[in-house]
Amino acid sequence: MTVRMAGGVLLAALSMANVAMAQSTPATLIDSANQDPVSAAAPDASTKTDQPVEAPPPGGELRGSFFKRLARAYAHDWRATESTSPEPPFRLNPAPESDPPYPFSVWPYGGAPTIGQPDPSPSPLTQAIWQGSKRWEQSRVKIYGWLNYGGNLSTSSQKNGLYANLPAAYPEIPNTIQLDQFTLYVERTPDTVQTDHFDWGFRLTNLYGLDYRFTTAKGYFSSQLLERNPPLGNKYGYDPVMFYVDLYWPKVAEGMNIRIGRYISLPDIEAQLAPNNYMYSHSLTYTYDCYTQTGINATITLTKHWMVQGSVSPGCEAAPWIDDAKLTGTACVGYTWNNGGDNLYTCANAINTGKYAYNNLNAYYTTWYHKINSEWHMAWESWYQFERDVPNVNPAAPSSVLAAAAPLLETNANGAWCSRAAVTCYAPDWATVYYLNRQLSTKRYVSLRNEYFNDMAGQRTGYKTRYTEHALSYNWWLGSTVLIRPELRYEHAYDQPAYDGGTRKTQFSAAADLLFFY
């Protein structure tokens, strides 16, 4: 079933690519960051970036059969030294960091390509396709993806449940190795550096693996998670994480992009797709907020300092046609200063009544990125979320209260630990996470993460408790197509046991993942 679904999306993409071939002009191979999930060779604040792969050296075009061209693209990537080519053209602010080693070079935001930044360089797979067909190259349509395996050793055990590392994610199955993500992207990115003509783009993203359980939206193949093998769903599954079109007008202020379709939720330092993150594992802050939305989002760059966004959608993780869909607004504003070195990004990411439904969060975020010097930078995010009228699941409540609350519970949507007499209650939570990053070389960096998460009613994690989490990660690239990320992580729940199936307050783990881009 998964192969057929992925194939259907690919056929649709190829049809769009034929249109692009007929209408497009030749593209220059250039580096960049994009705020959405990463391109295999190179961030929707979708949130959010792409890993660059250099074009073949002068006189070194990729020749021969498709597989020979692909092999030569990898060979060049793995033996490439420091690039001496000039920086690609950009508008507005320069990129404050480089990618690699970091998961993005421009501070990420979602819902649009990074306006004013060049199109990311093609992956080895795209290079091999383009070198075999000028029509494909002229279309600017890219096909790429990655294979992501991860494993961990943990003080928790599968004896207390398959996903006993939760609330930690994404290595939530203790003491094992798993296929986290196997992806296929087909996309065309609008040219937002030029200022003389309308341009357009699209993205189709297919994901298979363990991580589908975090990206699934109700209404999009969600029976894999919500209806099969209850209450945990299938171990592995498929999700069309993104499918959207971009419409770009360069003469509206400094550039306006309209995105229509399913995209990554706008704010957040972290993102669903593995290469967009500083570390293999995710913070609790990111794990329990809004992931994707389906709607229409407008991003307008007013000046080199100010950017505004607004969108409408049916809510977090909700397809427009399901009963849980709620008309939801989003409003964001970003301010950049210090020649691109600082960015403050504030979002009211989901604005509606907040009445309990499948992941119907109301959420308010602020993120600050700061470049300290040529070696160090930091990223700091805080948010507040809530849902109203959440059914009571407090085990201390009388049986009559729990019986009245039970019919109100949504499938795979947690209830709250309300007061003993309340059938429903207000369920808020707030969190803050801080990253400190040091670049060691063009291919290596270390990242330290510290966070505090207060699940005040237990509605997000299933446990009414405060958490702290600390992680240290080392990240190493081979070329720009292989990434290895080992890490150590310590976390603690203060008010009740929440780890190892709710039997431990503390969890320690050592984890690592391998990303291979194509």
N, C-alpha and C positions, 0 to 999 in steps of 0.2 A: 504493500500500500504506500509506504513511504517513497519508494522509487517512482511509482506512478505519479504521486503528488508533486514530487520535485521535478519530474519530467514535464508535467503540465505547465509548471511555472516557467521552466526553461524554454518551452516552445513559445509561450507568450512573449518571453523576452526576445527570442530570436526574431519574432514578427516585428517587434518594436525596433530591433536593430536594423532590419531591412529598411524601415522608414528613415532611420538615422543615416544609413549609408547613402541614401538617395539625396539627403538634404544637407549633409555636413561638409565642412571644409577640413583640410588636413590639420591634425593636431600636433603640437610640439610636445615632446616627452619632457616633462618638468616635474620637480619635486614639490611637495606641499603637505599641509595638514588639512584634514576635513573633520568636522566636529562629530561625525557619526561613527558607527562601528568601523573598525579599521580595514583598509584594503590589504590584501595579502602581501603586497609589496610595499608597502610603504610605511571624527568623532562624528541621532536624530535627535536642545542641548538637550539631542536626540541622542543626549549627549549622547566616540565622539571622535577617530583619526586614521591616517593611512601610513604604512611603512614604505619609505622610498626604495626603489631599486634603480640603479643607474642604467641608462641606455647603453647598448654595446659600445665598445671603444671605437674611435674613428677607423674606418676601413674594416671593422669587425662585425659586419652584419651577420645575423643568425641565418645560416643557410642550411640546406638539406631538408630531410623529412621533418614532419612536425615534432617527432620525438627527439631528433637530433637538435632541432632549434631549442626545444625545452631544456635539454641537457646542457647545452651551451649557455643558456641564460642563467642556469644555476651555477655553472662553473665560473662564469664571469662575476656573479654576485659574491661568491665565496672567496674569490681571490682578489677582489677589487680593493685598492688602497684609497687613501683620502682623495676626494674629488677636487680637482683644480678648476672645474668649470664654473663660470659666473653664477651667482644666485639668480634663480628665475624671477621674472618681474612680479611685483605685487603692488597693491594699492593700500592706502590707509596705514596701519601699523605693521612693522616688521614682526616676524615670528620670534618670540622670546626664547624658545628652546629648539632643540633638534630632535628629529625622529627618523631613525633611532638615535640614541638609546631609549628615549622616552616614548610613551604611547601616543603622544601628540606634540606638535611644535607650537601651535597656537592654543591659547586657553579655550577649552571647548564650550560650546553651547549647542543646544539641540534645535531641531525643527527646520534646519536650513544648511546648505553648504556654508563654509566659512567665507563670507563675502569679502572680496578683495585679495584672496589667496589663490595661487595657481592650482591647477588640477594635479593630483598626485601622480607620480610616475607609475607606469604599468608593472604588474607582477610578472614573474616568469611565464605563467600560462598565457597571459595577455600578450606579452612580447612574442611568444612563439606563434600565436594566432595572427597578430598584426604583421609579423615579418613574412607570413605566408599569404597575406591578402591585403593589398592596399585599400580595398573598399572597407575592410574591417578597421584598419588604422584611421582612415578618414572619418569613419562614423563616430570615433571616440567612445565606442562601447567596450567596456571592460568585462572580462569574466575572470573571477578569482575566488579565493577562499582560503581556508586553513583546516588543519587537522589538529585537535587539541586533546592530549591525554594528560591526566593528572592522578596523583596518588598521595596517600598520607599515612602517617603513623599517629595514633591518638590514644589518650588515656581512656577514651570511651570505647564501647564494644558493641558489636552487632547483636550480642546476646540481649541487649535492651532495646532492640529495634533496628531495622535496616538503616535508617537515617539518624542514628544516635548522636552524630556530631552536631545536629541542629540544636540551637538556632544558628550555628555557624554555617556558612556557605562560601564557595561552591563545593568544596570537598566534604559533603555532608554524610557520606557513607564511610565509617571509620575503618582504617587498616586495610585499604584495598587500592587497586588501580582501576580507573574507569575512563571510558570515552566521554569526555565532557562536551565537546562540540566538533561537529563535522559540517562545514558550511559551504554554500555555493552562492556567490553574488553575481548578479548581472546588472550593470549600471552604466549610466552616462551622466557625467557631472556638468552642469552649466558653467560656461566661462564667465566668472565674476570679476576677472581682472579688467577685461575690455569694458568700454563705456559707450559703445556706439550702436549696439543692436540687442534686441530681445534674444534670449537663449533659453534652453530647456534641458531637462534631464529626467532620469527615472532611476529607481532602484528596486530590485527584486531580491530578497534574501531568504534563503532556505537554511534551516538549522535542524540537525538531528543529533541526539545525544542525551546525556543525563540532564543537561542544563535546560532542556525544554520546559521543565517543571517550573522554572522561574520566569520564563518569557511568555508562557501560554496565556492568551486572552480568551475569556468565555465567549464562545461562538465561532472560534477558528480552530477546528479539529480538537476542541477542548475535551471531548469525551475520553481521550487517551488518559487524561489526568483526573477528570472530575467524575467519570462514570465507571471506568474499568479498574478492577482490582481495588475496590474501595477499602480504606479511605485514602490510600497513598497513590493510586494510579499506576500506570505502567512505569517501569524503571526507566526505559529509554523511549523517546518519542520525537515527533517531527513538529516543527512550528514555522510558518511563514512570518518571520519576525518583522520584516519590513516589506511593504509594497506601496510605493508612492510615486508621484510625478512632481517635479520641480519646475516652476515657471518663474523666470528671472527677468526683471526690468532694470537696466543699469541707470536709467535717467530719473528714477524716483529717488530723491535725495541722493545718497551715495550708493544706492542699490537696494532693491526690494525683491525678496523671494517669497513665492506662495507655494507651500507644500500641501498636497492633497493625497490622503491615503493613511496607511498605518505607519507610524513612526515611533522612534524611541522618545519617551517622556523628556521634556525639555531640560530640566536642571539635573544636577549631580556631577560629582567628580568622576564617579565610576560609571560603567556602562555594561549592558548585558553581554556584549560580544567580547570574548576573552582578550584580544590584543589591545583593547582600549583602556586597560587598567594598569595601575602601578604594580599590582601584585596578583598572584594566582587566586588567593581567597578574597572574598569580599567582606567589607565591613558590615556590621549589623545595621548601621545607618542606611546603607544602600539596599540591603537584602529585603527590608520590610517597608519599602515605599513604592510609589507608582512606577511601573516598568514601561508599558507602551500605551499609546492612545491612537485612536482612529478618527481623523477629522481634517480640518483645514487650518493651517497655521501660516500667518504672515510675519515675516521678519524684515524690518526696515533699518538699515544702517543710516542714521541721520547725519552723523559726522564721524571723524576718526575716533572720537571719544564716546559717542552715545549710540546705543542700539535699543530698539523696542520690539516686542513681539506680542501677538495676540492670536488666540485660536479658540475654536469651538470643537467639542468632541462629545461622544456618549459616555465619557468617564474613563477611569483607569481600568485596563484589562477587560474592556467590554466592547463587543461588536455592536454596531448600531441597531441591529434587529432583535436583540435579546430583551427579555423583560427587565433585566437589571440595568439597562441603559438609562442614563440620566443626562439631560442637557447640561454640559459642563463648560465653563470658560477657563481660559488660561491667560495670564498677563505677566510679562517679564520685562525687565529693563536692565541693561548692562552698561557699565561705565568703565572705560579703559584709559589709563594714564601712564606716565613715566615711559613714554615711547613704546608702549605695549608691554612693559614689564609688570604692570599691575592691572587687575581686572576685578571689579565687584559686580556680581550677577545676582539679582533678586527676582524671585518668581512666586506668584500665586498660581501654583501649578494645577490645582483642581478646585474650582469654585462652583458649588451648587448647594443644595440644602444639607448635604452631608448625611442624609438618612441612610441607615444600614442597608446595604445590598452587597453584591459580590465585589469586594475591594473598592467600594465607593468612598475613597479617601478624599477629604479636603486637606490640602497640604500647602505649606508656605516655607520657602527656602531662601537662604542667602549663602553665597559662595564667594570666597576671596582667594585669588591667586596672586602670588608675590614672588618676583625674581629677586633673590637676595644679592647674588653676584654671579659670576660666570660658572660657578660650580654648584651652587645651592639654590633651590626654590622650595616654596611651601604652597600647600593648598588646604583650605579650611572651609568646611561646610557645616551648617546647622539648619535644622528644620523642626517644625511643629505640625502634627497631623491629628485628625480626629474623625470619628464617625459618631452619629447620633442614633439613639434607639437601638442599641446593640443588645441582642438577647443575652440573658444571664446564664453563665455556665459555672458559677462559683460552687464548688463541691460542698461548701458550708451552708448553702442556701437550703431552705425547706424543700422537700420533694414536690410540694404543690407549686412552688415558684418555678422550679426547674421544668416541671411538666407543662406549665403555661408558656415558658420560653422556648421549649424544644421545637414546636412547629414553626417558629419564626426563623430558625437557623438556616442560612444558605448553605448549599453543598460546598464543602471545602473552604468556607469562610468562617473564621473563628468567631466565637462568641466572646463575651467579656466577663471578668471577675467583678460583677457588680456587688452592691451591698446585699445582705442576705434577703431583704424583703422586696427588692426591685426585680420586676420581670425583665425590664430593659434599662439601659443607662447610657450616659455619655462616656465615650472611650477615647481619651487623648493619649498621645505619646510624643516625646521629643528626643532629639539626639544631636550630637555634635561629633565630628570626626576631623582629625588633623593629620596631614601628611607632611613629612620633612624629607626631601630628596637630595641626594648628592650624586653628581655625575662624576664617575671615575675615569672614563674615556669615552670615545665616540661609540663604543659598543657595550659599555657597562655602567650601571648605576646601582645605588642602594636606596631603599625606601623604608622609612619608619612610620608606622601608623598607630595613633592612639585615639581611642574613642570612648564616649559615654552615651548610653542608650537607656532611657527610662520608659518602660512599657507600663504606664501607670494603671491600666486596667487589664493588662494581659491579652489585649485583643490582637496584637500583631504577632507575637511569638508563641502565644498560648500559655505564658507564665507571667504573673503580675510581679515584676521584679525590676530592679535596676541592674545594668550590666556595665562592666568596663572590659575593653579588649585592646590588646597590644600585639603588634606584629612587626617583624623585621624581615625584609626580602632583599635578595641579591639577584640582579637581572643581567643576563649575558646573551649577546647576539653573535651568531655566525652569519656574516654578511648582513642582509636585511630580510632573510627568509627562514631563519631558525632562531627561536628564543627559548631559553631555559630560565625558570624562575623558582629556585628553592626559597623556603621561608620557614620561620619559627613563629608560633602564635600561642599566646596565653590569654585566657578570658575567665571572667568570674561573674556569677549571678549572686546578688547580695541578699535578697529577701526570701528566696526559696530555691530549691534545686531546679535547674532547667536543662542541664546537659545529661548525656548518657541516659536518654529516655526519662528524664526528670528525676534522676537518682543522685546527681552530683551538682555542686555549686561551682566547681572549678574544672576547666578543661585545658589541657596542653596538647599541642599537635605540632608535628613537623611535616611539611607538605612540599610538593614541587609539581610543576607541570612543564610539558614540552609542546611548543607551538611550531608547526611546520606549515609554511605558506606556499601556495601554488597560484 
